[in-house]
């Protein structure tokens, strides 16, 4: 294997000389560590070529943390983030925030024979606990005792010589298993149960694909960087309502049960119902091989972060000639939100297509991610540029005694109590994430394909 500088065409030495020849790669998939190394080795050339980078980012990077100046001024600076990339250049395992691109991964898909075999060989009284570390089991004796009344419990906790003390004697612990043996365990089990950690891993999807029901804890209050050490320092303010929010929001019952583990009656009732519930093996389309290839193909075809785009808004202008162009939006037939006007022109190269746009106003303290989801839609940050105009407030019958352009990841928004409207000054800060009790946000939403949330209905 050649070292990184050789691949990048970096000249010898530790100076800041530009690359000796054009970068030979159209796209570079890396992680935060690789990004740091590229910047270190490429020197002045990094700025020119960073638009070709795609950063594999497990938990996501929200725009407020990505914009270096803003993150430093507003207290969003962490060990990660602050790269001033286009937020969609960060690619996540799950669709956390639509500001980033949902890359996902491939989980094994069963054929018809395997599915039938699993259904006929399920052991309805067998449960597998999610978690290889002994610490995950600590303090869970009460739940395990309830579960043990109904089901035989299996674990895969690592141990060298003797059973970890955190794992009760009635648990059949297999130790760390190779992946294929773990799959065999899931194919027999009825229940896959999580105790709150690890967050958002692939194992629950594998379990559901192998015909298990996944039972997990609801977090109240939700876990975030404000109240939980695990998320502290990560470039996101996201609040996690359960161990696996994707499973909760996009799969749900009967495959996924999210319950209050502090309520023994609710926990026990869920166990009893799950034992009586028949489920087929299920894998969301977006986690199949075909689904992931479809999504990545669409990104490669349509995402171009090297193309220069015009600034999102005009300066504060006095002259009529400098005013922004009229809004291409119109009130929907039921007058609750805006849609793309039938008479407005469309750029055939625009992606996603503008026909999928709907503009909704959030409630105070709701993010655009939440707002769009409440309407059965997904927030689409590339559409913010169409909302970032004074005319849009008027079209939504929002009264503005004043309108300001400012750098804030919650804008465009209105502070209704004081009738002040705000437009976004910095394109990199357009964000689906973020909320405040003071503001109602203007939110760009779009439809999405069933089982493929990253793509709108006409995106292929």
C-alpha positions as CSV (number, residue, x, y, z in Angstrom):
1,X,0.0,0.0,0.0
2,X,1.3,3.4,-0.9
3,X,1.3,6.1,1.8
4,X,-1.4,8.8,1.6
5,X,0.9,11.6,0.2
6,X,1.8,9.3,-2.8
7,X,-1.8,8.8,-3.6
8,X,-2.5,12.5,-3.4
9,X,0.5,13.5,-5.5
10,X,1.9,15.6,-2.6
11,X,5.5,16.9,-3.2
12,X,8.2,15.7,-0.8
13,X,8.9,17.7,2.3
14,X,6.6,19.3,4.9
15,X,6.0,22.6,3.2
16,X,2.7,24.0,1.9
17,X,3.5,23.4,-1.8
18,X,0.6,22.8,-4.1
19,X,0.0,19.4,-5.6
20,X,2.4,18.5,-8.5
21,X,-0.5,17.2,-10.6
22,X,-4.3,17.3,-10.6
23,X,-5.9,15.1,-7.9
24,X,-6.6,11.8,-9.6
25,X,-9.8,11.1,-7.8
26,X,-13.3,12.5,-8.5
27,X,-14.6,11.5,-5.1
28,X,-12.8,10.6,-1.9
29,X,-14.7,8.8,0.9
30,X,-12.9,9.2,4.2
31,X,-13.6,9.9,7.9
32,X,-12.7,12.7,10.2
33,X,-9.2,11.3,10.8
34,X,-8.6,10.9,7.1
35,X,-9.8,14.5,6.6
36,X,-7.3,15.8,9.1
37,X,-4.5,13.8,7.4
38,X,-5.5,15.1,4.0
39,X,-5.4,18.7,5.2
40,X,-2.0,18.1,6.8
41,X,-0.4,16.6,3.7
42,X,-2.1,18.7,1.0
43,X,-1.4,22.1,2.4
44,X,-2.8,24.9,0.2
45,X,-4.3,22.4,-2.2
46,X,-6.8,21.1,0.4
47,X,-9.1,24.0,0.0
48,X,-9.3,23.5,-3.8
49,X,-10.1,19.8,-3.6
50,X,-12.2,19.5,-0.4
51,X,-15.4,19.7,-2.4
52,X,-14.6,16.2,-3.6
53,X,-14.5,14.7,-0.1
54,X,-17.4,12.7,1.4
55,X,-17.0,12.2,5.2
56,X,-18.3,9.0,6.7
57,X,-19.7,10.4,10.0
58,X,-21.5,8.0,12.3
59,X,-23.5,10.5,14.4
60,X,-23.8,13.4,12.0
61,X,-22.5,17.0,11.9
62,X,-25.1,19.7,12.1
63,X,-24.5,23.0,10.3
64,X,-24.0,25.0,13.5
65,X,-21.0,22.9,14.3
66,X,-19.7,22.8,10.8
67,X,-19.3,26.5,10.3
68,X,-16.0,27.4,11.9
69,X,-16.6,31.1,12.7
70,X,-20.2,30.6,13.9
71,X,-19.3,27.5,16.0
72,X,-16.5,29.4,17.7
73,X,-18.6,32.5,18.4
74,X,-21.7,30.7,19.5
75,X,-20.2,27.9,21.6
76,X,-20.7,25.1,19.1
77,X,-17.0,24.3,18.7
78,X,-16.1,20.7,19.5
79,X,-13.2,18.3,18.7
80,X,-15.1,17.5,15.5
81,X,-16.9,19.6,13.0
82,X,-15.8,23.2,12.0
83,X,-14.6,22.2,8.5
84,X,-16.8,24.6,6.6
85,X,-17.8,21.8,4.2
86,X,-21.3,21.6,2.6
87,X,-23.3,19.8,5.4
88,X,-24.4,17.2,2.8
89,X,-20.8,16.1,2.4
90,X,-21.1,14.3,5.7
91,X,-22.6,10.9,5.2
92,X,-24.3,9.1,8.1
93,X,-25.3,5.5,8.9
94,X,-28.9,6.5,9.8
95,X,-31.0,9.5,8.6
96,X,-30.3,11.6,11.7
97,X,-30.6,15.0,10.3
98,X,-31.5,15.7,6.6
99,X,-28.7,18.3,6.7
100,X,-26.3,15.4,6.1
101,X,-26.6,12.8,3.4
102,X,-27.9,9.4,4.6
103,X,-25.4,6.8,3.3
104,X,-26.6,3.9,5.4
105,X,-25.1,0.4,5.0
106,X,-26.2,-3.0,3.7
107,X,-27.7,-5.6,6.0
108,X,-28.1,-9.2,4.9
109,X,-31.3,-9.9,3.0
110,X,-32.9,-13.3,3.3
111,X,-34.2,-15.3,0.4
112,X,-37.7,-16.9,0.5
113,X,-36.4,-20.3,1.6
114,X,-34.4,-18.8,4.5
115,X,-37.4,-16.7,5.6
116,X,-39.6,-19.8,5.7
117,X,-37.0,-21.7,7.6
118,X,-36.7,-19.0,10.2
119,X,-40.5,-18.7,10.7
120,X,-40.8,-22.4,11.3
121,X,-37.9,-22.7,13.7
122,X,-38.5,-19.7,15.9
123,X,-38.4,-20.4,19.7
124,X,-41.1,-18.1,21.1
125,X,-39.6,-18.2,24.6
126,X,-36.0,-17.2,23.6
127,X,-34.5,-13.7,24.0
128,X,-31.1,-12.4,23.1
129,X,-29.7,-9.3,24.9
130,X,-28.1,-6.5,22.8
131,X,-24.7,-5.7,24.2
132,X,-21.3,-7.4,24.3
133,X,-19.9,-5.4,27.2
134,X,-20.6,-6.4,30.8
135,X,-21.2,-2.8,31.9
136,X,-24.4,-2.7,29.8
137,X,-25.9,-5.4,32.1
138,X,-25.1,-3.5,35.3
139,X,-28.2,-2.4,37.2
140,X,-30.6,-4.3,34.9
141,X,-31.3,-7.1,37.4
142,X,-35.0,-6.0,37.8
143,X,-35.8,-6.2,34.0
144,X,-33.8,-9.4,33.6
145,X,-35.8,-11.1,36.4
146,X,-39.1,-10.1,34.8
147,X,-37.9,-11.3,31.4
148,X,-36.6,-14.6,32.9
149,X,-40.2,-15.4,34.1
150,X,-41.2,-15.8,30.5
151,X,-38.2,-16.4,28.3
152,X,-34.8,-18.1,28.3
153,X,-32.2,-15.3,28.1
154,X,-29.0,-15.5,26.0
155,X,-26.1,-13.1,26.0
156,X,-22.9,-12.6,24.0
157,X,-20.8,-10.9,26.6
158,X,-17.0,-11.2,26.3
159,X,-15.2,-13.1,29.1
160,X,-11.7,-14.6,29.4
161,X,-12.0,-17.1,32.2
162,X,-15.2,-16.7,34.2
163,X,-18.7,-15.3,33.8
164,X,-18.7,-11.5,34.3
165,X,-20.4,-10.7,37.7
166,X,-22.9,-8.3,36.0
167,X,-24.4,-11.2,34.0
168,X,-26.9,-13.2,36.2
169,X,-26.5,-17.0,36.5
170,X,-29.8,-17.7,34.8
171,X,-28.5,-16.1,31.5
172,X,-26.9,-18.4,29.0
173,X,-23.8,-16.5,27.9
174,X,-22.1,-17.5,24.7
175,X,-19.2,-15.1,24.9
176,X,-18.2,-13.2,21.9
177,X,-19.5,-15.0,18.8
178,X,-18.3,-14.8,15.1
179,X,-20.9,-12.9,13.0
180,X,-22.4,-16.1,11.4
181,X,-22.9,-17.7,14.8
182,X,-24.5,-14.6,16.1
183,X,-26.9,-14.6,13.1
184,X,-27.8,-18.2,13.9
185,X,-28.7,-17.2,17.4
186,X,-30.9,-14.4,16.1
187,X,-32.6,-16.7,13.7
188,X,-33.9,-18.9,16.6
189,X,-34.7,-16.1,19.0
190,X,-38.1,-14.4,19.3
191,X,-36.9,-11.3,21.1
192,X,-33.8,-9.0,20.8
193,X,-33.8,-6.7,23.8
194,X,-31.7,-3.5,24.3
195,X,-31.0,-1.8,27.6
196,X,-30.2,1.6,26.4
197,X,-26.7,1.2,25.0
198,X,-25.0,0.9,22.5
199,X,-26.8,3.7,20.6
200,X,-27.9,3.3,16.9
201,X,-25.8,0.2,15.9
202,X,-26.6,-2.2,13.0
203,X,-27.5,-5.2,15.3
204,X,-31.2,-4.3,15.8
205,X,-31.7,-4.2,12.0
206,X,-29.9,-7.5,11.7
207,X,-32.2,-8.9,14.4
208,X,-35.4,-7.6,12.8
209,X,-34.2,-9.0,9.4
210,X,-33.9,-12.4,11.1
211,X,-37.4,-12.3,12.4
212,X,-36.8,-11.0,15.9
213,X,-38.9,-8.4,17.7
214,X,-36.7,-5.6,19.0
215,X,-37.6,-4.2,22.4
216,X,-35.9,-1.0,23.6
217,X,-36.1,1.7,26.3
218,X,-37.7,5.0,25.8
219,X,-35.6,7.9,27.1
220,X,-37.4,10.5,29.2
221,X,-35.9,13.1,29.0
222,X,-34.2,12.4,25.7
223,X,-30.4,11.9,25.7
224,X,-28.3,14.6,24.2
225,X,-25.0,16.4,24.6
226,X,-26.6,18.5,27.3
227,X,-27.4,15.6,29.7
228,X,-25.4,12.6,28.6
229,X,-21.6,12.1,28.6
230,X,-21.6,9.9,25.5
231,X,-22.9,12.7,23.2
232,X,-20.8,15.4,24.8
233,X,-18.3,16.8,22.3
234,X,-20.1,15.3,19.3
235,X,-21.0,17.9,16.6
236,X,-24.8,17.6,17.1
237,X,-27.5,18.9,19.4
238,X,-29.7,16.0,18.4
239,X,-32.0,14.6,21.2
240,X,-32.2,10.8,21.2
241,X,-35.6,9.5,22.3
242,X,-34.6,5.8,22.5
243,X,-31.7,3.5,22.0
244,X,-32.4,3.3,18.3
245,X,-34.5,6.2,17.0
246,X,-34.5,4.9,13.4
247,X,-36.1,1.6,14.5
248,X,-38.6,3.6,16.5
249,X,-39.6,6.1,13.9
250,X,-39.2,4.3,10.6
251,X,-40.0,0.7,11.5
252,X,-42.2,0.6,14.7
253,X,-44.7,-2.0,15.8
254,X,-45.0,-5.0,15.4
255,X,-41.2,-5.3,14.8
256,X,-40.1,-2.6,17.2
257,X,-41.4,-1.9,20.7
258,X,-40.3,1.2,22.6
259,X,-41.4,1.2,26.2
260,X,-40.7,2.9,29.5
261,X,-38.4,0.6,31.4
262,X,-39.1,2.5,34.6
263,X,-42.6,1.1,34.5
264,X,-42.4,-2.6,35.4
265,X,-46.1,-3.2,34.4
266,X,-45.6,-1.7,30.9
267,X,-42.4,-3.7,30.4
268,X,-44.0,-7.0,31.5
269,X,-47.1,-6.4,29.4
270,X,-44.9,-5.7,26.3
271,X,-43.0,-9.1,26.9
272,X,-46.3,-11.0,27.1
273,X,-47.7,-9.3,24.0
274,X,-44.5,-9.9,22.0
275,X,-44.6,-13.6,22.8
276,X,-48.0,-13.8,21.2
277,X,-47.2,-11.7,18.2
278,X,-46.1,-13.3,14.9
279,X,-43.7,-11.2,12.8
280,X,-42.1,-12.0,9.5
281,X,-38.4,-11.2,8.9
282,X,-38.3,-7.6,7.7
283,X,-35.5,-5.4,6.3
284,X,-36.3,-1.8,5.2
285,X,-35.6,-1.4,1.5
286,X,-33.0,1.4,2.1
287,X,-30.8,-1.1,4.0
288,X,-30.9,-3.8,1.2
289,X,-28.0,-4.0,-1.3
290,X,-30.3,-2.6,-4.1
291,X,-31.6,0.2,-1.9
292,X,-28.2,1.4,-0.9
293,X,-26.8,1.2,-4.5
294,X,-29.9,3.2,-5.7
295,X,-29.2,5.9,-3.1
296,X,-25.5,6.1,-3.6
297,X,-26.0,6.2,-7.4
298,X,-28.4,9.2,-7.0
299,X,-25.8,11.0,-4.8
300,X,-23.0,10.4,-7.3
301,X,-25.1,11.5,-10.2
302,X,-26.6,14.6,-8.6
303,X,-24.5,15.9,-5.8
304,X,-21.8,18.3,-7.1
305,X,-20.2,20.4,-4.3
306,X,-17.5,21.8,-6.6
307,X,-20.0,23.7,-8.8
308,X,-20.1,27.4,-7.7
309,X,-23.6,28.5,-6.6
310,X,-24.8,32.1,-6.2
311,X,-25.0,33.6,-2.7
312,X,-28.3,32.7,-1.0
313,X,-29.5,36.3,-0.5
314,X,-28.9,39.9,-1.6
315,X,-27.2,42.5,0.6
316,X,-29.5,44.9,2.4
317,X,-30.5,46.9,-0.6
318,X,-32.1,50.3,-1.0
319,X,-32.4,50.4,-4.8
320,X,-35.4,48.5,-6.4
321,X,-33.0,47.1,-9.0
322,X,-31.2,45.3,-6.3
323,X,-34.2,43.6,-4.7
324,X,-34.5,39.9,-4.8
325,X,-36.5,38.2,-7.5
326,X,-40.2,37.4,-6.8
327,X,-41.0,34.2,-4.9
328,X,-41.6,31.2,-7.1
329,X,-43.9,29.9,-4.4
330,X,-47.7,30.0,-4.1
331,X,-50.3,29.1,-1.4
332,X,-51.5,25.6,-1.4
333,X,-55.2,25.0,-2.3
334,X,-56.1,24.7,1.4
335,X,-53.9,27.7,2.3
336,X,-51.9,26.1,5.1
337,X,-48.5,26.0,3.4
338,X,-46.7,27.0,0.3
339,X,-45.9,24.9,-2.8
340,X,-44.0,25.5,-6.0
341,X,-46.1,27.8,-8.2
342,X,-47.4,26.0,-11.4
343,X,-46.5,29.2,-13.3
344,X,-42.9,29.4,-11.9
345,X,-40.1,28.2,-14.1
346,X,-38.2,25.0,-13.2
347,X,-34.6,24.3,-13.6
348,X,-34.5,20.7,-15.1
349,X,-31.0,20.2,-13.5
350,X,-32.2,21.0,-10.0
351,X,-32.1,18.1,-7.6
352,X,-34.3,17.2,-5.8
353,X,-36.9,18.5,-8.3
354,X,-38.6,21.7,-7.0
355,X,-42.1,20.2,-7.5
356,X,-41.6,18.2,-4.3
357,X,-41.2,21.4,-2.2
358,X,-43.7,22.3,0.5
359,X,-43.1,25.2,2.9
360,X,-44.4,24.8,6.5
361,X,-44.0,27.1,9.5
362,X,-42.8,25.3,12.6
363,X,-44.3,25.6,16.1
364,X,-42.1,27.4,18.6
365,X,-39.3,25.0,19.9
366,X,-39.8,22.6,16.9
367,X,-37.0,22.0,14.5
368,X,-37.6,21.8,10.8
369,X,-36.8,18.0,10.9
370,X,-39.7,17.6,13.4
371,X,-42.0,19.9,11.6
372,X,-41.7,18.2,8.2
373,X,-42.0,14.7,9.8
374,X,-45.3,15.8,11.5
375,X,-46.7,16.4,8.0
376,X,-45.4,13.1,6.6
377,X,-42.5,14.8,4.9
378,X,-38.7,15.2,5.1
379,X,-36.8,18.5,5.6
380,X,-34.8,19.3,2.4
381,X,-32.0,21.8,3.1
382,X,-31.2,22.5,-0.6
383,X,-34.7,24.2,-0.8
384,X,-33.9,26.8,1.9
385,X,-32.7,29.3,-0.7
386,X,-36.3,29.6,-2.0
387,X,-37.6,30.4,1.4
388,X,-35.0,33.0,2.3
389,X,-37.0,36.0,1.0
390,X,-39.2,38.7,2.6
391,X,-42.0,37.8,0.2
392,X,-42.3,34.4,1.7
393,X,-43.3,35.8,5.1
394,X,-46.0,37.9,3.4
395,X,-47.3,34.9,1.5
396,X,-47.7,33.0,4.8
397,X,-49.5,36.0,6.3
398,X,-46.7,36.6,8.8
399,X,-46.5,40.2,9.9
400,X,-42.9,41.6,10.0
401,X,-42.4,45.0,11.6
402,X,-38.7,44.5,10.7
403,X,-36.7,42.1,8.7
404,X,-33.0,41.4,9.3
405,X,-30.3,39.4,7.6
406,X,-28.2,37.6,10.2
407,X,-25.9,34.6,10.6
408,X,-28.0,32.1,12.6
409,X,-28.7,28.4,12.0
410,X,-32.4,28.8,13.0
411,X,-33.1,31.3,10.2
412,X,-35.3,32.0,8.2
413,X,-37.6,32.4,11.2
414,X,-40.1,34.8,12.9
415,X,-40.2,36.0,16.5
416,X,-44.0,36.3,16.6
417,X,-44.3,38.1,19.9
418,X,-42.3,41.0,18.7
419,X,-43.2,40.6,15.0
420,X,-39.5,40.5,13.9
421,X,-38.5,38.4,10.9
422,X,-35.0,37.1,10.2
423,X,-33.4,35.9,7.0
424,X,-30.2,33.8,6.7
425,X,-27.0,35.6,5.8
426,X,-24.7,32.5,5.5
427,X,-25.6,29.6,3.1
428,X,-23.6,27.0,5.1
429,X,-25.9,27.7,8.1
430,X,-29.2,26.6,6.4
431,X,-30.2,23.9,8.9
432,X,-33.0,21.4,9.4
433,X,-31.8,20.9,12.9
434,X,-32.2,23.3,15.8
435,X,-35.1,25.0,17.6
436,X,-35.8,27.8,20.1
437,X,-38.9,28.8,22.1
438,X,-38.5,32.3,20.6
439,X,-38.8,31.4,17.0
440,X,-41.2,29.8,14.5
441,X,-39.0,28.6,11.6
442,X,-39.7,28.5,7.9
443,X,-39.2,24.9,6.9
444,X,-38.6,23.5,3.4
445,X,-40.1,20.0,3.2
446,X,-40.4,17.4,0.5
447,X,-42.1,14.0,-0.1
448,X,-40.0,10.8,-0.1
449,X,-40.1,7.3,-1.5
450,X,-41.5,4.6,0.7
451,X,-38.5,2.7,2.1
452,X,-36.0,5.2,0.7
453,X,-36.3,8.4,2.8
454,X,-33.2,10.0,1.2
455,X,-34.9,10.3,-2.2
456,X,-38.1,12.2,-3.2
457,X,-40.7,10.4,-5.3
458,X,-39.4,11.9,-8.6
459,X,-35.7,11.9,-7.6
460,X,-34.8,8.9,-9.8
